[in-house]
């Protein structure tokens, strides 16, 4: 019977719920901000993104939101991503308790940034976020990946697989699709990117999409999004402008096809400016 003891202990550790370790810091929410820096983003747009997040983090609304929870503290991380395996941590996991902490975090975003990377792998960004949330030193009452991007997944694994794995682990994924008008239009452009994000990217209880149709809206959209994520709310139907008032009609590039980005890449892969 002695051999049964280690077997039972191993089985118990497998089936018992995962509890925060004594070394983990409890917070209201662990929020990973994953920002697209693929080649389809211009240097000006990259700067707008960094400054938009920095401005949002310094706002009174976000400061109040991060202090509004049960514990009054959150953990934030800011990551830039592009193709499969191309993620860089700009600001690693940081405990934020007050305005000083939020402003210090924002100051790091305002520093110099690197040039854009190639390809667009939302799936790799989500997998990176899932691993980062799993392995950090915090135990959040909620865990959220906030992902922004200007195109569909076209590299790495299936975006739906990465999404479903993260959601199954209790993570909420929210989306900020960047749907600004391009002149001339990129061959990687996808109409109704917000539909793609709703169908293929976001997931978990209360998950939502806030589309950005004009770069002038960006900082305001980020501020609203961060407030909602920090306090655990979902925006109403009028929380963000819709790019078109008409009902979505599927076309040749159907935004409900979760592999449409890969198909567009195959069709245009000889183009020199592949994002």
C-alpha positions in Angstrom: 0.0 0.0 0.0 3.0 2.3 0.5 3.3 2.9 -3.3 -0.2 4.4 -3.3 0.8 7.4 -1.3 2.9 9.2 -4.0 0.3 8.2 -6.6 -2.5 9.8 -4.6 -0.5 12.9 -3.9 0.3 13.3 -7.6 -3.3 12.9 -8.5 -4.5 15.4 -5.9 -2.0 18.0 -7.2 -3.3 17.5 -10.7 -7.0 17.8 -9.9 -6.9 20.4 -7.1 -7.4 24.1 -8.2 -4.4 26.3 -8.7 -4.0 28.7 -5.9 -1.7 31.8 -5.7 1.7 31.0 -4.3 3.0 32.8 -1.2 5.4 34.7 -3.5 2.7 36.0 -5.9 1.3 39.5 -5.5 -2.5 39.7 -5.5 -3.9 42.4 -7.8 -7.3 43.3 -9.1 -6.3 42.7 -12.7 -3.3 41.6 -14.7 -3.5 43.5 -18.0 -1.2 42.8 -20.9 -1.3 45.5 -23.6 -0.2 43.9 -26.9 0.4 46.5 -29.7 0.9 45.8 -33.4 4.2 47.1 -34.8 4.2 45.1 -38.1 5.6 46.7 -41.3 2.1 47.9 -42.3 2.4 50.5 -39.5 4.1 53.7 -40.5 6.7 55.4 -38.2 4.1 58.1 -37.4 1.5 55.5 -36.5 3.9 53.7 -34.2 4.6 56.9 -32.4 0.8 57.7 -32.2 0.3 54.3 -30.5 3.0 54.7 -27.9 1.9 58.3 -27.1 -1.8 57.3 -27.1 -1.2 54.6 -24.4 1.1 56.9 -22.4 -1.6 59.7 -22.5 -4.3 57.3 -21.5 -2.3 55.9 -18.5 -1.8 59.5 -17.3 -5.5 60.4 -17.5 -7.6 61.0 -14.4 -10.1 58.3 -15.6 -7.5 55.6 -15.8 -5.9 56.5 -12.5 -9.3 56.3 -10.8 -10.1 53.0 -12.5 -6.9 51.3 -11.4 -7.5 52.3 -7.8 -11.2 51.3 -7.9 -10.9 47.6 -7.3 -11.1 45.5 -4.2 -7.3 45.6 -3.7 -6.6 49.0 -5.3 -3.7 47.8 -7.3 -3.1 46.3 -10.8 -0.3 44.7 -12.8 0.5 46.0 -16.3 2.8 45.0 -19.1 3.3 46.6 -22.6 4.4 44.3 -25.4 4.9 45.1 -29.1 4.4 42.3 -31.6 4.6 41.5 -35.3 5.3 38.0 -36.9 5.6 34.6 -35.2 8.2 34.8 -32.5 8.6 38.6 -33.0 7.5 40.1 -29.7 9.4 42.6 -27.6 8.7 43.6 -24.1 8.7 47.4 -23.8 7.7 47.5 -20.2 7.6 44.2 -18.2 5.1 43.4 -15.5 4.8 46.3 -13.1 2.7 46.8 -10.0 0.7 50.0 -10.3 -1.0 51.4 -7.1 -1.2 55.2 -7.7 -0.7 58.1 -10.1 3.1 58.1 -9.6 3.3 54.4 -10.7 1.1 55.0 -13.7 3.1 58.0 -14.8 6.4 56.2 -14.4 5.0 53.4 -16.6 3.8 55.9 -19.2 7.2 57.6 -19.2 8.8 54.4 -20.3 6.4 54.2 -23.3 7.4 57.7 -24.3 11.1 56.7 -24.8 12.6 56.0 -28.2 11.1 53.1 -30.1 12.5 50.6 -32.6 11.5 50.3 -36.3 8.6 48.1 -37.3 8.9 44.3 -37.7 7.6 42.1 -40.5 4.4 40.0 -40.8 1.3 39.9 -38.6 0.9 37.0 -36.1 -2.0 37.7 -33.8 -1.8 34.0 -32.8 1.8 34.3 -31.6 1.0 37.6 -29.8 -1.9 35.8 -27.9 0.3 32.8 -27.1 3.0 35.1 -25.8 0.4 36.9 -23.7 -0.9 33.6 -22.3 2.5 32.5 -21.3 3.4 35.9 -19.8 0.2 35.9 -17.7 0.9 32.3 -16.6 4.5 32.9 -15.6 4.5 36.4 -14.0 4.8 37.1 -10.3 1.1 38.3 -9.9 -2.2 36.7 -9.1 -5.0 38.7 -10.5 -8.7 38.5 -9.8 -9.0 39.0 -13.6 -6.5 38.5 -16.4 -6.8 40.4 -19.6 -5.0 40.6 -23.0 -5.7 43.9 -24.7 -4.6 43.5 -28.4 -4.6 46.1 -31.1 -3.7 45.6 -34.8 -4.4 46.9 -38.3 -4.8 43.5 -40.1 -5.8 39.9 -39.7 -3.5 37.1 -38.7 -1.2 36.0 -41.6 1.6 34.1 -39.9 2.2 31.5 -37.2 -0.5 29.2 -36.0 -4.3 29.5 -36.2 -5.6 32.6 -34.3 -8.6 30.7 -33.1 -6.4 28.0 -31.4 -4.4 30.6 -29.6 -7.6 32.5 -28.6 -9.4 29.3 -27.4 -6.4 28.2 -25.3 -6.1 31.5 -23.5 -9.9 31.8 -22.9 -10.0 28.2 -21.6 -7.3 29.3 -19.0 -9.7 32.1 -17.8 -8.1 35.0 -19.8 -10.3 37.6 -21.4 -9.2 39.0 -24.8 -10.3 42.4 -25.9 -9.6 44.0 -29.3 -8.7 47.4 -30.7 -8.8 47.0 -34.5 -7.2 49.9 -36.3 -9.4 50.7 -39.3 -8.0 54.0 -40.5 -8.2 54.9 -44.2 -5.0 54.2 -46.2 -4.1 56.1 -49.4 -3.1 54.2 -51.3 -4.8 51.1 -49.8 -2.4 48.3 -48.8 -2.8 44.9 -50.4 -3.0 43.5 -46.9 -6.1 45.7 -46.0 -9.2 43.9 -44.8 -12.5 45.6 -44.8 -14.6 45.0 -41.7 -11.6 44.2 -39.5 -13.8 44.8 -36.5 -15.9 41.8 -37.7 -12.8 39.7 -37.9 -11.7 40.7 -34.4 -15.2 39.9 -33.0 -15.3 36.5 -34.8 -11.7 35.3 -34.5 -9.7 37.2 -31.9 -11.6 38.3 -28.8 -13.0 35.9 -26.2 -14.0 35.3 -22.6 -16.8 36.8 -20.4 -17.6 40.4 -21.3 -15.0 40.6 -24.1 -15.4 43.5 -26.5 -14.0 45.3 -29.6 -13.6 49.1 -29.9 -12.6 50.0 -33.5 -10.5 53.0 -34.3 -11.4 54.6 -37.7 -9.3 57.8 -37.3 -5.9 58.2 -35.7 -7.3 61.3 -34.0 -9.6 58.9 -32.0 -6.8 56.6 -30.9 -5.9 58.1 -27.5 -9.5 58.5 -26.5 -10.3 54.9 -27.6 -7.4 53.5 -25.5 -8.5 55.5 -22.5 -12.0 54.2 -22.7 -10.8 50.7 -23.3 -8.4 50.7 -20.3 -11.0 52.1 -18.0 -13.4 49.3 -19.0 -10.8 46.6 -18.6 -9.5 47.9 -15.2 -13.0 48.1 -13.7 -14.3 44.9 -15.4 -17.1 46.4 -17.5 -18.3 46.0 -21.1 -19.0 49.0 -23.3 -22.5 49.7 -24.5 -23.5 49.6 -28.2 -22.5 53.3 -28.7 -19.2 53.1 -26.9 -17.3 53.5 -30.2 -18.1 54.8 -33.7 -18.8 52.2 -36.4 -16.9 52.6 -39.6 -20.0 52.1 -41.7 -23.7 52.5 -40.8 -24.7 49.7 -43.2 -25.1 46.1 -42.2 -22.0 43.9 -42.9 -22.3 42.0 -46.2 -19.7 39.2 -46.8 -17.5 39.7 -49.8 -14.5 38.1 -51.5 -12.4 38.8 -48.4 -14.9 37.6 -45.8 -14.0 39.0 -42.4 -15.8 36.0 -40.7 -13.2 33.7 -42.3 -10.6 33.2 -39.5 -7.9 32.3 -42.1 -8.6 35.2 -44.4 -5.3 36.8 -43.5 -3.3 33.7 -44.5 -5.2 33.6 -47.8 -4.5 37.3 -48.5 -0.8 36.7 -47.7 -0.7 33.8 -50.2 -2.3 35.9 -52.8 0.1 38.8 -52.4 3.2 37.2 -51.0 5.3 38.5 -53.9 4.6 42.1 -52.9 7.8 43.7 -51.6 6.1 45.5 -48.7 4.8 42.3 -47.0 3.9 43.3 -43.4 
